[in-house]
Amino acid sequence: MTHHATPPGTGRKLTLVVLALAALIAAMLCAFALPSLNSGPHHVPIGVTGPGQAAEALRDNVDGPEWDVRVYETSGAVETAVRGGDIAGGLAITAQGVDVYTATAGGPSATSAITALGDGVADQNKTQATVHDLVPFTDDDPRGAGLTAALMPMIFGGIFPALILGNVFPGHRGLRLRLAGALTFSVVAGAAVAAVLQFGTHSIDGNYGLTALGIILGMAALSTTLLGLQARFGMAGFAFGGALMMLLGNPLSGLATGPHWLPDGWGTVGQLLPPGASGSLLRANAFFDGAGGGLPALVLTVWVVIGVGLALLADRRGRRTTGSRSKVVAGSGTVDASQAELATS
């Protein structure tokens, strides 16, 4: 009767795997739940203007952990700042009442809060508030559902190429093909997503080419990063990268609410990850003519460089390994077909 002994250390390994999975689930819950539970205005930039000392008095009363208040000379200056994405909205105290300037496309949650703030100021002054939505969503998608829904295709547009191309073109010999395929896919898929959002669902407007370039850059940042991690560290690297993008990048992207609606620190982390930077760049290109898109574009470019750099390091390491194997096989003097394939794989 044959007895199969359990290999030494199996119990310890199983325990570590179970604990790691439990920690992963706990981290997932924290990443999705904590930002929502602590959501609200956090240093949202707004502008104020008014006659005499009215603007300064309003700033002194409002400025704090929720609002980052900036004083402007005229209501026109406030409007320009809102349209340019410099501030989320603004209040202008006039003889007729309080003009509230918002940009719903820049962040629906912040727009609601600024509107409520304007109503409160109007009540204090015993007057009326008039809301001017300077950068709204499109008429066909007034709530921005298409913009919010675009995040998941962009994330999976980075994950799928790394996963599928890794299986179709495995090993060191397929690394460059995987990298070229991921970049090509980013161009095609990014252009397609922009076309669907602009011409299919009419969820965005603006310059199609600029919007498409932003989405392409976002997908390229995700796909090259995951490919680089996979090439350099194997499936463990791919799993880590995928978990990072999904468990942190997705809930901290701020695409639905705007980054200022996330708790301090969380929003900053989200904007430094490809999903958050991709969402901010899409919003800037689609509704603000590219204003405010410089920083997220830079963040995405850095991620592309990191991903390509990891892939090149893996390629260099693979070439050294291939060269060593070739010397060993050639030195043996018995090179058959299987050995030749091993030496070049």
N, C-alpha and C positions, 0 to 999 in steps of 0.2 A: 504494500500500500504506500503510495507516494504522498508525502506531505510537502506543501508549498510554504516555505517559511517566509514570513514578512521581512523584507529588507530592513536592515538597521536604520533607524532614524525616520522611518515612515510616519510614525505617530506624531513626531515633532513637526515634520513637514506639513502633515495634514492640519495640525493645530495652527501653524503659521498662516496657511492658506485661508482657513476659516476666519481667523482674526483679521487678516488683510481684507477679505471680502466684506466683513462686518464693518470695518472702518471705512471702506469705500461707500457702503450704503449710508452710513452716518454722515460722511462728508457730502454725499449727494443731497441728503435732506437739509443739511445746513446751508449748502450753496443755493438751493431753491427756496427754502423757507425764510431764512434770516433776512435777506434783502427785502422780501415782501413785507415781513412783519415790522421792519424798521424803515419802510419807505416813507417818503414825504419830501418836502422841499429842503434841500441842503445847500446853502450858499448859492441859490439860484440868482444869476445876475439880472438885475432889472434897472431901468433908468427912470428918473423922476425929473420933472421940471415944473416950474410955477413962478408966479410973480413974487418979487421981494424975497423974503426969507421962507416962503412956503415950502420950497423944494428942500432946503436944508432942514427945516423942522420935520418934514415928512421922512427924510433920510434918518434923522436921529431917532424917530419913533419906530421905524421899520427895520433898520439895519440890524442884523444879528445872525444867529446860526442858520436861520431859514433863508434870509435874503442878503444878497450882496448888492447894495444900493449904490448907484452912480448918478451924480447930478449932471444934467445937461442944460444948455442955455435955452434951447427952444424945443417945442414939440416936434418940429421937423427933424432936429438932430436925434431925438428919441426914435422917430420912425425909421430914419436911415440906419441906426444901430440895430433895430429889430430886423429889418430886411436883410442886413448884412450878417446876421447871426452872431453879432457881438454880445447881445443881451437877449434874454428869453421873452422880454416884454417891458412895458413901461407905463407910467402914470403921468398925466399932464393935468395940473390943476389950472382951470381957466375960470373966467367970470361966469361962463354958462354952466359949469359943472366939472366933472372929472372925466377926461378921455383916457380910456384903457386901451393900450396897444398890445396885441398878442400875436403869436406865431404858432398856431395849432400844429402845423407840420413839424415844428421844431421840438415839440413835446406836449402832447395833450394834457397830461397831468399838471404840468407847470402852468399851462394856459388856464385851466380851471382855478388853480390857486391864485393866479394873478387877477383873474376876474373877480374872485371873492374878495381879494384885498382891495381892489378898486371900489367895490360896493361898500366895503367897510369905511373907506376914506370918504366916500360920498355921503354916507349916513352921518359921519362925524361933522361934516361941513353942511349938513342939511340941504343937500343938492342931489343931482342925478348923475349916474355913471353911464357913459356911452362906450360900448366895446367896438373896437376896430380890429378885425382879424386880418393882419397884413400879409401873413403867409399861411393860408389855409391849405388843407388837403384838397384834392381834386373834387369836382362836383360828382363824378361817378363813384368816388370812394371817400366820402366826407369824414369817415372815422379812421382812415389809414390802415384798414385791415390788410390790404395787399402789401404795404410796406412792412408791417409786422411779420406777415407770413413769409416774407422773403428770406428771413434769417436762416431758417432750417435748410432750405435748398442750398444756400451758400455754404453752410457748415458741412452738409453731406456732400456737396460738390467738391470739398477738399478731402473728405474721408474716403469716399468711394474710389477715386483714382488710385490712391496709395494702396488700398486693399486689393482692388481688382487687378491692377497692373502688376502688383507684387506676385500674384498667382500666375498671371499669363506670361510674364517675363521675369522669372526668378533668378536668384543668384547674382554674382558679380557681373556676368556677361550681359544681363538684362538691365543693369542699373541705369545706364544712359538712356536706354529706350524708355524706361519707366519715367525718368525725369522729363524727357521730351514729350512723352504722352501726357503727363500731368499738365505741363504748360500749354500744350495744344488743347487739351480738354478745357482748361480754364478759359481760354479765349473763346472757344465755341459755346460753352455753357454760360459764360458770363454775358456774352452778347445775346443769347437766347433768353436768359432771365430778364435782362433789361428790356428786351422786346416785348415779352409777355406783360411785364409791369406797366410799360408805357402804352403799348398799342393793343394789348389784349384786355387787361382789366382796367386800364386807364387809371391806375393807382398813383402814378407819378407823372410829372411833366418836366419840362426843362430840356436841356441838350442831350439827345439820346447817346451820342458818341461819348460824351463826358461821363454820363451815368454808366454806360457799358464798360468803359475803361476802369472805373472804380470797382465795379463788381468783379471784373477780370482780375484786378490786382488782389482783391480780397480772397478769391478762390485760389489764386496762385500762392498766396501766403500760407493758406491752410494746407494745400496739397504738397507743396515743396517742404514745408516743415515736417509733416508726417512722413513723407518719403525719406527725408534726411534722417529722422529719428529711427525709422525702420531699417534703413541701410546701415546705419552706424551701430545700433543697439539691438537689432532684431525685432521680433514681435513684442518684446517687453517695451521697447522704445515707442512702437506704434500704439500700443495699448495706453501707455502713459500720455502720449500726445492727444489721442482721441478722448481720453477721460478729461484731460485738462480743457480741451475745447468745449466739450459737451457739459461737463459738470460745473465749470467756472465760467467759461466764455459765454455760454448761452444765457444763463440767468443774470449775469452781470453785464450783458451787452447794453442794456438800457434802450434798446431799439423801440420798444413799445411806449415807454414813458419819457425817455430822455435821460442822460446820465446823471443829471442833477437831482433826480428823484431817488437815487440810490444812497445808502448811508455813506458818510465820509470814509474814504479808503476803498470801499467796495467799488464805487464808481470809477475810481482811478485805476484800480486793477483791471476792471472790465475793459476800459479804453486802451489798455496796453496789450490786450489779447486780440488776436485776429477777428473774432466775431464782433466784439465791441467796436473796434476800429473800422471794420467793414460796414457796420450799420451806420456809424457816424459819417463815413465818407459817402455812403449812398444817400443819406438824408441831405448832406451838404450839396451834393451834385444835383439831386433831383428837385430841390426846392429853393436853394439859396445860390444858384449859379456857381457853385464851387466854393463859395465863401466859407471859411472855417474847415476846409478839407485838407489843408496842408499837413497838420499834425497827424491825423489818422492815416494819410497816404504815406507819411514818413514811417510810422509804426509798422504798416504792412510791408513796406520795402525792407525794413530791417528783418522782419520775419522771413521774407523771401531769401535774403542774403544768408540768414542762419540756416535755413533749410538746404539751400544749394551748397553752402559751405560744408555741412555735415555729409551731404552726398558725395562731394569731392573728396573729403577725408576718407570715407568708406571706399571710394573708387581707388584712391591711392593705396590704401591698405590691401585691397583686393588684388591690385596689380603686383604688389610685393609678394603676396602669398602665392599668386599664380607663377611668378618667376621662380620662387623657391621650389615649388612642386615640379616645374619643368626641369630644373637642374637635377632634382632627385631622380626623376623618371629617366632623363637622358643618361645619367651616370650609371643606371642599372644595366643598360645595354639591352633591355628586353621591353621595348615599347610596343604594346599592343593597342588595339583600338580603344579599349576601355580605359587604359592608362592615359592615353592622349586626351580623351575627353575629360578625365579628371584633372589633368594638368591645365586645361584651358577653361574650366568651369568656374 
